[in-house]
């Protein structure tokens, strides 16, 4: 007879919830993450839509922190789409070298900037339909720009976002567009941009890919995947990152979260 683990049993209980219960649980998780990360924001530094668009393109295969170290020089030397499109390639490559794949990224920035000049008079468009026609710009990048530079709600399905919504049991989809649509049906549109921020913050700080800090998670009681990571509160706290890392912030004692045999909390 196969042995059912506590985590598997927990997932099975959540899998049986109704669509209404799923929506309520998703919104409770969102509210709890807003309380944990009220300061969540786009971690790429920018002042204009063009700067954010370029920075987002540069963030592939590197960290936002690294991108933020090169963009001040990049935009100081080439402040407009026209200037970026006409930049000296070797000089730009030297600036972008720390981000990795600097030759490909230089090519992407120059092509993208040229398209903005040729088709949109040098201004980044504020519509999803237009943004995704630009070279190297997909829905994820477009939604980052729309949500943060134009205040147009958008869901950013990056690696962290996708991992968390699957762990939360909000969707089993892996295709980013399908994930975007599934999650968008659970959360009001006006909240999509901040939802993206808090999930990405949570993924970077607590719900890590390899060792999630389940014992220090503020949404553990509503998470089907509780138990995938470290559940001991003391050990879990040591896994927290950035401003939540040990010594950076005092967390509630005991930390929020259920015991391994807790039942899913009833939804109102």
C-alpha angles and dihedrals in degrees: 000000000000117000116236114214121217090247092051091048090049092052091049091054092052092044089062094059120117123248089255092052090048091053092049092048092048091053092048090053090049092051092049092050090049088056092049095044108027087150095055112138144146104298094208112096114233143147102191137032089252092055092049093047093051093043091052091052090050092050093074111117093000140067130272088238091059092047090052090057094059105034097074089061093040095053094039091059097037109023100167137049089249092053092048092049091052098041123131103263097217092049092051092047089055091053094047097042095100091060094061128238084049096165093054091043092050089052091049094049093048094047092045092049092047090053091050090052095045099043107024104030092252096303125114108243119239098217127089092222090058098040095055091056090065116098112266095008118120131170093277094056092041092053091049090055096042095048098044106029101031102027090236110143114249140160116233109207103196127152094279095046093050093047094050099047089052092048089048089052093237090130139349092212120121099186106098094223092050090047090051092052095044094050092041088061091058102047128050112258094239088064099048098100095049090043088058091050097050094045092049090047090049092048092051096044109030117359097058122181096242106022113022114192096232094164092059098041120121093208100043094115091061097040121101089201097058106136096038088103138028111317099180104104096218094047092042093055089058089061095058116111141208114001091356094056118119110286094018098082137006110236127201115281115250094028118234118267142089132274113257092261096046118129119232110277115257113255120227 
